[in-house]
Amino acid sequence: QVQLVESGGDLVQPGGSLRLSCVASGTIFSIDAFRWYRQAPGKQREFVARIFSGGSTDYADSVKGRFTISSDKGKNMVYLQMNSLKPEDTAVYYCNAVIRDRRLTQGNYWGQGTQVTVSS
């Protein structure tokens, strides 16, 4: 099937930067979209950023101007560059992808998450 693995989560000071990565592997014909979500303790999972295969992007209002999503199609990877981090950005960040297999069957997949902690 398909596996997604996130990496790059860490402890960082307020105002600092961090870059998350996610790689997709398995029976992949194409990736229609990558998304990043996050979930803070006691909070609902929320949308963070999205990138489509054509390159268009979308962001949650809370991260606009601070976060940048990008992808490397050749590596089946997506990245989230996070700048000017705030304590309220603390959460487990999840990679999500809409992927077609070689029979063009579409599926929705999730990674295991990576912890981002913003604190002094």
Secondary structure, DSSP 4 states (H G I P E B T S, - for coil): -EEEEEE---EE-TT--EEEEEEEEES-SEEEEEEEEEE-TTS--EEEEEEETTS-EEE-GGGTTTEEEEEEGGGTEEEEEE-S--GGG-EEEEEEEEEE-TT--EEEEE---EEEEE--
